[in-house]
Amino acid sequence: MSQRFNALSADARWQRVWDERRTFAADDSSPKPKSYVLEMFPYPSGRIHMGHVRNYTMGDVLARFRRMNGMEVLHPMGWDAFGMPAENAAMEKGVHPGGWTRDNIATMKAQLKRLGFALDWTREFATCDPEYYGHEQAIFLRFLEAGLVYRRESAVNWDPVDMTVLANEQVIDGRGWRSGALVEKRKLNQWFLKITAFAEDLLSGLADLKDWPEKVRLMQENWIGKSQGLTFRFALTDAAGTGEGVVEVYTTRPDTIFGASFVAVAADHPLAQSVAAGDPAAQAFIEECRRGGTTAAELETQEKKGFDTGYKAAHPFDPTIQLPVYIANFVLMDYGVGAVFGVPAHDQRDFEFATKYKLPIRRVVSEGTKDSPEFHEAEAYTGPGTLVNSHFLDGMDIEDAKREVIVRAEAGGWGEGTTVYRLRDWGISRQRYWGTPIPIIHCADCGAVPVPLDQLPVKLPEDVSFAIPGNPLDRHPTWKHVACPSCGKDAVRETDTLDTFADSSWYFIRFASQPDDKPFDKAVAEQWLPVGQYIGGVEHAILHLLYARFWTRALQHVGMIDLAEPFAGLFTQGMVTHETYKSSDGRWLSPGEIEDGIEVSTGQPVTVGRVEKMSKSKKNTVDPEPIVDQYGADAVRWFMLSDSPPERDLEWSENGIEGAWRFVQRLWRLVASEGTGSAAEGGEDIGLRKTAHRTVKGVADAIEGLQFNKAVALIYTLANAIEKAQPSQDRTAAVATLLRIVSPMVPHLAEEAWAAQGGEGLIADVAWPVVDPALLVDDEVTVAVQVNGKLRDTILLPKGMAREEAEAQALASEKVARLLEGKPPRKVIVVPDRLVNIVA
């Protein structure tokens, strides 16, 4: 064997062999135990980046390891291919979204193949394939038939740049998650999925996801947002004192009802609309609210504003107390009933509002030292305490007071105890071309009619124009005009397409089973599901992961699969980060635009910014292809695994990849140096044998626990031990062991070395080394020897040695003998296998 590993030739050779032999194609009929390893599939944006490489390397190591441990592994790859970036490219570059997407897929697939991932490419698909989205349309119609889909007019989040509707989860700080544009509120007819029908099940199911990160479970729990409280009604009077019906409110804190100083309704509440119909100022305020925040988090941080309607609400326990009714910008119509009562002393949002409008602030919960109704604090008190200034509630704790108010409200017929969820139904209509067409036809006589199953897929037309903003399907001259499937009269297709999160809510099932005539075969899919290990970024904790959990429950509800939770294990890896650079005028610069701290084009000095997540917009991405060209795939893979715990961010560095390359070369030399005659020249090396077996066990545990950096550290330790060892049968065996256990991480080197040493078949198909349990047990222990309580020596003793023998060995120590000066000890204390303390 050569003393230098030629990575480029080895990479190409073994990737070709794996492809030709279909080494990693999963067999549905295999009798082996099944294991499904999956990384979140990528959007084909153009080229892969180091974040992709880290994500897929982790999954690849686990997949290869499980294959070596006798499992039939499904490790597929595909493309999350619909979405706005393709349409943006069409508008900016004059290309078709489909062509742009397919070109990017070809580029990214070639890049992924160069990294040697053990992927089952026979199951590859893109969500923009009509074969895929046609089945998605069939699932949509099953959900519609089961009552899980409906259409209604609703206030929506409108992105004026992307010109489409966004789900609440897609609005970040009041802006579209892709475009960054300020989001507006509009009313449109929209299709919805009834995710709220599964709210309690989605919430309770989190407790069973033991192999999910706690932070992800907590994020979903908070998003579902279960709260228990009181829905009740205030009697209303107008400015003239005339009775005007009631306004219904919801509260999670009925105990604070005697601290109420106002009632607030959402801008879209019927009462607000009624007031606005006769008051232009009210209408103007409502329009202002619609331009503001759209999510609860955003409403918490924006300035609290209100419009006094002139109405008064009578306190249910004391009608002489009349509370002003405001339209407020911090109340959401789609949470509770769109109306609340404000208790400024014990809610920070209400406190800010009452302070602005000089409304009463009355203490009704005391932390123990302040009981007076006057409240002069700098912020609301929201902690525990006892009810005060609350009539019959005085002296109760908060929970008892809540129950008492609910009991009295229900007895009086003006309120009911209520459970409410923050989770809203999933608005899935998007006003764009590049997505799954919603399979509905609108007929003036028959209404919304499902497209017959034998007419699926409803394919997107190819001849579309993006010359002007908006949805090309709306203005297509022929595509949308069809006959009604029910009556035969002229009708039009639904021109909205499905939210792309629908595409990623079931793709993992299609990977498991791909019949032509239906979305998946139930029995085949259930062999593989749930996904044993799912790997991806924590940024998908709410959107993708929650929607996928809902989708599988909906499929279960309609009888298509017997599965509630799609992902048994979830791992959220850290990001790959890199330095950022800015020009003197604040532009982001790539490393290629800089030389010796100077911007090449301007000659101006460059500012080195923070280490941040790799981002195209900040020009701090690193393309893996030239790195693979220079160092080889295995060095890139090794660096991704070795430099940081996988759940933490990894900073890309040239020093790091060079160090990984040096270790790959060191491994190669280590294997090459193990000559055929060396084993016969030496005897046994029990210490090295133990180290090898313990390393096999430790690496196996680390990989299965996704602690790849620990596995790397153990491999370093074994490599060091081998290099220091004399030739022996155990050294030869240790090198062979090292080659096997490192093969999931550096598979090209492992295959090349395996072949050079005459190994049979592929090392990818070789079993993981078997551990001898006896070699994992320590039969010697290091015992501390103290004299008068101070450590004076350590001695190596057989494990479990009798007290008398341990004492004799300690007294035989030269260091102890010098201290005793020939005198017998007064006392000897022996702690077996740990300590001998000699009292002189």
N, C-alpha and C positions, 0 to 999 in steps of 0.2 A: 504493500500500500504506500502511496505517496505520502510525504509528511505534511502536505498542504491540502486542505479540502477545497475542491473547485466547486463553489456553490452554484454558479450559474448553470454549468453543465448537469450537475446532479439534480438541481431543481427541475429543469426541463425534462430530464429523462424520467424521473419518478412520477412527475405529474402526468406524463403521457402514459406510463404503465398503469397508473391508477384508473385513468379514463378508459383505456382499452379493456381493462379487466372488470370495469364497473365495480371496483373494490368496495365502494361505499354506498352502493344501491341497496336499500332496505328491502327485505323479503317479507311480505305480509304473511306468507304461509310457514315461515320458519318456526320450529318448535322451541327455539330459544326464548328466554324471558325478554320481553320488549322494554326498550328504553327510548323515550322521545326527548331529544335535546334540541332546543330551538332558540335562536337569537332573533330579536325583532327584525323583520325584513326591512330592507332599506328603500328609501325613495330614490329613484334613478335621476339624481340631480346633475350628473355629469361625470364625476370621478369620486372614488372612495377617498376617505381621509383617515388619519390615524385613529380617530375615534371608532370608525368601523373596524379597523384592524384589531384594536384591543378587544372590542366586543366579540368579534368572531373567533379570535384566537382562544379566548377563554372557553367558549362553547366547543371549539374544535378539540382542545385538550381533553375535555370531559367526554366527548363523544368517542374519541380514539381510546381513551382509558376504559370506557365501558365495553367497547368491542373486545378489547384484550381480556376483559373479565367475563367473557362468554355470553354477552348480551347481543340481541339483534337490535341495532341502533338505527333510529330514524333521525337524520340530521339534514333537513332539506333547506332549500334556498329559493326565494322568489322575489317579486318586486311589487312594492306598494305604489302603483304607477299612475293613478289618477290624481288630479289636484291642480291648483292655481299656477304653480311655477311653469307648467307646460304651456298654459294659456298665455302667461306673461311672455314666455319665449316666443310664442306665435306672434304676439303683438309687436315685440321689440325687434325680432329678427326675420319676420315674414316667413316662418316655417310652420308646418302643421304640427300640432301637439303630439300626434301619434308618431310622426317621423322623428321628432326631437327626442321623444321618450325611448323609442326603439334604439336609436343611435347611442343614447346614454347607457341603456341596458347592456348593449354589446361591449362598450368600453369598460363598464364597471365589472361585468362578468369576467372579462379577460384579466382585469386587475386582481380580482378575488382568486382566480385560478392560479395566478402566479405565486400566491402565498401558501398554496398546498393545502387548503382546507378540505377536510374529509366530508364533503357535501354530496348529497344524493341529487345530482343534477337531473336525473330522469323525472323528477317530480316538479321541476321548475315551471312556474307560470307567472304572468303579470296580471294584476287586477284589471288592467285595461283590455285583456283578452276577452272577446265576446263569449268564449266558452266559459269563462269564469263569471263575468257579470250577468250572463244569461241565467245561470244558476242562482245568483244573488237576487235577480228579479223574481224567480220562482219562490224563493224563501220569503221575499217581501209579500207576495200574494198569499202565501200560507199564513203569515202573520196578520194580514188584512182580514182573511176569512175567519181567523180566530179572535178578531176584535182587538188585536194588539196594535193596529194602525188606524189612525183617524186623521181627518183634515178639518181645520178650522181657521178662522181669521185670528191673528194674534199679533201682539206687538213684538217685533223682532229686532235683533241687532243687525243693522245694515252697514256693511263696509262700503263706503262710497268710492274707494279706489278699486278694490276687487269686484265691486258691484255684485255682492252676494250676501246672503244671510249667514250670520255666525251664531253658533251655540254660545250660551253664557260662558262655558269653559274655554271658548276660543277668544274671549275678550280679556285682554291683559292690560290693566291700568287704563281702561277706557279706550283701548286701541285694538285694532285687528291683529291677531296673532301672527299673520303672515305679512300684511301690508304695512302695519304700524299706523294706519290712518285712524283718526278719531271716529269712533263708532256712533251712528245715529240710531234713533228709535223710529221704526215705521210699522204700519199695520199691513200685513199681507196674508193671503191664504197659504197655509203651510201644512205639510204632512208631518205627523208626529208618531213616534213609537212610545208605547205606554211603559216606559221604564219604571214609572212610579208604582205600577201594579206589583212590582217585585222589590219595592224599597225595603221592606222589613226583612225579606229573605236575603237581599244583598248585604244588609247590615249584619244580620245574625251569622251569615256564612263566613264573615271575616274571622270569627273566632276559630274556625276550623283550618284556617290557612297558616298553620304553624311554621311552614317553611317560607313565609313571606317576611320581608323586613317590617319591623314594627312601625316604622315611620310611614310606610306606604299604607298599611292597614289603618293607621290613624288618619291619614289624609283622606282616605275613602270614607271613613266613619264621619269625619267632619263635613265632607261634601254631601253625604246623604242627609246628615243633619237632623236626626230625630229629636223632637222636643215635645214635651207633654205640658199642657197648660189649660187655659180656659178660653172658650169662644163665648162672647156675650154681647148684649145689645144695649147701647145708650139710646134713650129717647131724645129726639132732636126738636129744637125750636129754631125758627128763623129770626132774622134781625127784628122783626115786628113782634116776636113772642108767640107766633103761631106754631102749633104742633106740625112737624114735618116728617113723621115716621121715625125710623131708627137708623143708626149706623152700627154695623156689627164689627167688632174688633177681636183680635186674638192676642193673648199674652202668655208668656211662660212664667210671669211673676204676678199671679193674682193676689199674692200676699201684700203687695205694695199699693193696692187700689186706693187706700186713703191718702197716698202721696201724689195722686194724679193731679196735674195742673193743665193739661191740654189733651186734645185728641188730634191725631194726624192721619190723613189719608193719602194714598199714592196718587200721582198725577193722572193715572189712567182709571182711577176709581170712578164709579158712576156718579157719586156725589160731586167729585171734582169736575167731571164733564158737564154735569147739570149747571154748576156755578159758572163754568167757562162759557156756556151757551149764551149767557146774558151779560157777561163781563169781559171785555177785551183784555183787561189787566190780568185776570185769572188765566185767560187763554195764553197770553204772552208768557206767564210764569210756567205754565205747563209745557210750552215749547222749550223753555230754558231747561226744565227738568229732563226732557227727552234728549237733550244734547249732553247731559252730564253722565255720571257713572252708570253702569248697567249691572254691576254685580255687587253683592253685599260687602265685599272687601273694599271696593272702591267707594261705596257710599259711606263707609266708616271714616274715610280719610278726607273726603271733600267737605267744604264749608256747608254747614247746615242752614238751609233757607226754607222759609215758609210763606204762604199766602193765607191771610185770615179770610175765611169764607163768610163770616158774619153769623154762622150757625153756632148754637150752643148745645152741648150735650149734658143731660142731667145725670148726676152721679147716682148709680143704682141703689146705694145704701142711704143716700141723703139727697133727694131731688132738689133741695134748695141750693146745692152746690152746682153751679153751671160752668162747664168747661168750654173754652173756645175751641173751635174746630178749624184746623189748618190743612191746606194742601202742602205737603212737605216733600223735599227732594231726596229724603233719606229713607222713604218707605217704598218697598217693592210690592207691586200688585200681585206678583206671582209667589209671594211667601205669605202663608196664613190666609187672611182675607183682604189684604191690602189696606188695612187700617189698624192703628195701635193707639193706646193711651200712653201719655208721657209722664214719667216719674223722674223728674230732674235730679233729685237727691241721690238716686240709686241706679242711674244709667248714664254713662258719660255722654252718649249721643244726645239724650234728652237734656242733660245738663248744659251742653253747649247751645242747644236750641233755646232753652228757657233763658239762659243768660243773654243771648242776643236779643230776644224779644221781651225781656224784662217780665217774665212770667214767675209766679210763686214757686219757691223751692222749699218743700216741706219734708223734714226728716221723719221716716216711719220705721227705719231699721236702726237699732243702736248697737254699736260694738261693745257697749258696756260702760262707757264713761260719759257719753253725751246722749241725753234723753229729750232735750227741748225740741220743739218743732222747727225753730229757727236753724237754718243751715247756712253757714258762712265759710264752708271749706273751699279749697281751690279746685277740687274735682269731686266727682260723684263717689259715694262710698258703695262699693259693690261686694263687700265681704260678708262673712256670716254675722249673725247677731240675733237680737230679740226684737219683736215688734213693739213699737211705741207710737203714741198719738194716733192709734188706729181703733179706738172704741173696743169692740168685743174681741179684737185680735191681740190687744195689749198683753205682753208677757209670754206669748207663744213664740216658739222658734219658727224659722222660715217655712219648713216643710209642713208643720202642723197648721200654720196659717194658710198656706196654699190649699190644703185639703178642706179647711173650714170654709173658705170663700167659695170653692167649687160646690160643696154640699149646699150652701145657702143659695147659690145661683141656680142650681138645678131644682131645689125645692121651690124657689120663687118663679121658676119658669122663664128666667131671662138669660140663662147661660147653660153651657154644657162643658164638661171636661173633654178635652180634645187632644189627640196625638197628631202632630204635623211634621212633615218632612221638608227639609230645604230642597231636596232633589226635585227637579221639574222634569216633565216629559221631554224626550229627546226630539227637538226639531231637526228633521233630516232633509228638508228641502234646501237645495242650493241653486241659485240662478246662474248656472254656468254650463259650459259645453262639456268640458273634459271630466266626466263622471258617469256613473251608471244611470241610464235613463230610467225614470220611475215608470213602471209598466201600467199606466192608467190612460184611458181615453175619455175625454169629456164630451158628453152629448147633451144638447139642449133639452132633450126629452127624457133621457135615461139617467142623467147625472154622471157621476164618476164610475166608469165601467172598467173592470180589470181586463188587461190584454189576455186573450186565451193562451193557455200554456203552450199549445202547439205553434204559437206565433212568436215564442221567445227563442232567442234573445231579441229584444228591441234594440237594434244596432244604432250606433251613432252615425249620422251621415258624414261622409268624407269631405264633401264640397261645401265647406263653411268658410266664412270670412271673419277676420278679427280686426277689420279696418276701423270699426267704431266700438266703443265700450259696450258692455252688456252681454247678454246671452245670445249667441248666434242661432240657437235652436228656435228662439222666439221669432226671428225674422227669416228663417229658412223658407224658400218659396214652396217646397213640396213636402218635406219630411213630416211636418206635424199634421198635415191634412189627410185624414183617413175616414173610413166608414165606421160607424158605431158597430161593435160586435153584437149588440143586442137587437137594434132595430134597423140597421143598415143605412141610416141617414148620415149626412155629412157631420163629421165630428173632428175634434182636434186632439192630438196627443198632449199629455202633460209634458211641458218643456223644462220643468225643474229636474235636476239630477240629484242623486243621493249624496249626502255628506260622505266624504271619503273615509271617515271613521267606520262606516258600515262595511267597507271593503276589508278593513283590517280586523273586524270583529269576528270573523269566522275562517280566515285564510288557513289557520293552523289545522282546522278540520279537513279542509280540502287537500292539504298536504298529506294527510293520513289516508285519504281515500279519494280516487279520481275516476269514478265511472262516467260514461258519456251521457247517460240518460237521466241523471239526477245529481243534486249537489254532492252527495257522498253516500256511501253504503254504511248503514248504521252499524252492522256487525263488524265490518272491517275497521271503521274509524274507532270504535270502542276498544279494539285490541290495543291501540296506541295511546288513546286519551285516558286521563288528562295528560297534557305535556308534563313530563317529569321535571324538567329544568328549563325555565324560561329566563332569558338574559336580555336586559335592555336598560335604558336610562330612566332615572327616577322622574324625569319630566313627563313620562307617560302614566304616572301613578293614578291620575283621575280620568283623563280622556279615554285613551285606548283601553286600559285595563278594566275600568268600570264598564265601558260599553261592551267589551268582550264577555265579561261576567254576566251582563244582562242578556246578550245574544244567545249564549248557551242555555240559559234558563228559558228563554223564549222558544228555542228549538225543542227543549225538553217538554215545554208546555203543549206544543203542537204534535208531540209524539215522534219527532224526527231523530232524537237521540236521547239516551238515558245518561245525562251528564248535567251537572249544575256548575261545577267549578272547572274552568278550562285549564288552569295552570296550577299544578300541585306545588311546585317550587318556583320561587321568583328570586332572582338576584339582580340588583341594580348596581352596575359598575360605575366607577368614577369616570370623570371626563379626562381627555388628554389635553393638556394645556401647553402654551408656548408663549414666549415673550412677544409683546406687541411693540410697534415702532410708529412714531408720528413725525411728520415733517414739521418744519418751523411754522407753517401756517395751519397746522392741525389736521392734515390729511393722514390717513392710515397708509403705511408703507409695508411692502413685503421685504423679506431679507435680501432678495435679489436686486432691490432698488437702492441698496446701501453698501458702501464700501468704507471701512475704517471709520464708522460713525458719521459718515457724510452721505447725504442724498446725491446719488450720481448725477441726476438730471439738473439739479439746481446748485450743487456745491454748498448747500446749507447744512448745518449740523442737525442731527436727528436726535429726538428724545426717545429713550428706551422706556416704554410704559410697563404696566403691570403684566404679570403672567396671567393669561386668561384662557378660557376655553377656545380651542381652535375655531375660527370663524372666517368665512369667505369675506364678510363685510370688513373685518379688521385685518385681513391679509396676513394672518399668522398661521395659516394652514400649512401642513407639510404633506406633499404628495408622496405616498409610499413607493411609487414605481421607481424613481431614480435611487431611492434608498435600497430597494431590493436589487437593482442593477449593480450597486456598488458593494453591498455587504451580503446579499443573498437572503432568501426568505426566512431561513432559520434564525439568523441573527435578529431580524426584525421581530419575529415571534418571541424569541428569548427575552429581548428587551421589554416587550409588552407585559411579560409575566413576572419579570424579576425585580423591577425597580420600585414597586410600591404595592401595598395591599390592594387587592382588586376593587374594593369598595371605595377607595380614596382616589383623588385625582392623581394623574401621572404627568409629570412635566417632561416634555420631549427635550432631549439634549443630544448634541453630537457626541459628547463624551460617553453618554449612556449607550448609544448604538455601537460605538467603537469598542467599548468594554464587552458588549454582548458578542460582537464578532470575534474578539480575542478568545472568549471562552469557547465558542464553537470550534475554533481552530485548535484550542487546547484539548477539547474532547476528542477531536479527530486524531491528534498525535498520540493521545493516551491509548486509543484503540489500536492505532497502527503499530505502536511500540510493543504490543503484547505478542511476541513471537511465538511460533508453534513449539519451540523447544523449551521455553522458559518454565512451563509447568512442571516438567520432569526434574528441573535442576534444584528446586527448593522443596521444603517440607510443607507442613501445615501452618496456617496463620489464623488461629481461632479468633483473635481480636478483629481482624479484617472481615472474617466471615460473619461475625456478630454485627459489625457495622453495616455490612451489605444488607443483611436481613432486616435490621432495624430501619434502614433507609427505605427499603421496599415497603415496609408497613407504614412508615411515616409519610412517604410520598403518596401512597394510596389514600390514606386518610386526608391528607391535605388537598388532593385533587377532588375527592368526593365532597369535601367541605368548601370547595372553591377558594382555597387559601393557596393560590398558586405561588406567591412569593415565598411561602414556607416550604413548598415542595422544591423550589429552586435552591433555597438555602441548604436543604438536606442533600441535594445532589452535589452542591459545591463541597460539602463535608466529605461525602463518599469519594469524590474525585481527588480531593487532597489526600485522603487515607490511602487510596490506590497508588498515587504517585510516590508516597513515602515508603510503601511496602516493598519487601524483597520478592524476587520471583518465587512463585509457589502455585500450587493448584488453586488455592483460595484467591490469589490475585487474579488468575485467569478467569475464575468463576465470577469474581467481583466486576471485572471489566464487562463480561457478558451480561451480567445483571444491570450494570449501569446503562448499557446500550438499550436494553429493553425499557427501563423505566423512564429514560429520557426521550424515547421515540415519540410519545404524544406531543412533545414540545418542539423537538427539532426532527421532524419525520424524514426530511430529505437526507440529512447526514446519517440518520439511523439506517435507512434503506441502503444507502451507499456502502456503509461499513458492514452491514449484514451480508450483502451480496459479496463484498470483497473477502469476507471470512468464510464464504461457502455456505451461508445459511440457506435453509430450504424455504422456498416460497418468499413471501413478503413479510417483513417484520410487522407490518400493519395487521397481519393475520395471526401473529404469534401470541400465545397466552401471556398474561402478566405473570411475573415470577411468583412461585409458591413460597410462602414464608414458613420457616420452621419455628413453631411457637417456643420451643425450648431455647432457641437462640435469642429470644426477646427478653428472657428472664435474666436479671443481673444475679450472678452467683458470687460476686465479690462486692464488698462495700467499703467506702472510705470512712474510717472512724476517727473522730477528733479525740486527741489526748490532751487533757488539761491537768495542770498542776496548780493546786490552790485556786481553781476557777479561771486560770488564764491558759489560753491555747498555746501549747508548746510543741506539738507534733501532730501529724496525721499518719495513720497506718492503714494498709490494705489488708482486710481480713475476709475469710470465707463468710458468706451470708449465713446467719443463724448460728454462728459460733457460740459455744457455751460461755457463760459469764467468767468461769474460772480461767478458761483458755484466753479469752479476750484480755483479762486482767494481766495474765502472764506476758502476753505479747506487748502490752503497753509498758509494763515494768522493764521489759527488755530493751526498750528504746534508749539509744545512747543519750539523747537529749534529756530524757527523764532521769536516767542514772546520774548524770552530772548534777542535776538539781537536787537529787535526794542525798548525794554525797555518802553513799553506802549505808544510810540509815533506812530502817524499814518504814513504810508509810503508816500514818495513824489510821487512815481509812481509805478504801477504794470504792467509788460508786460507778457501776456499769449500767449504761442504758444500751440494751442490745442493738447492734447494727448502727449505732449513732455516736456514742460518747463513752469515754472512760475518764473519770475525774479522780485524780489522786490528791489526797490531803496529806501534805508532808508533815 
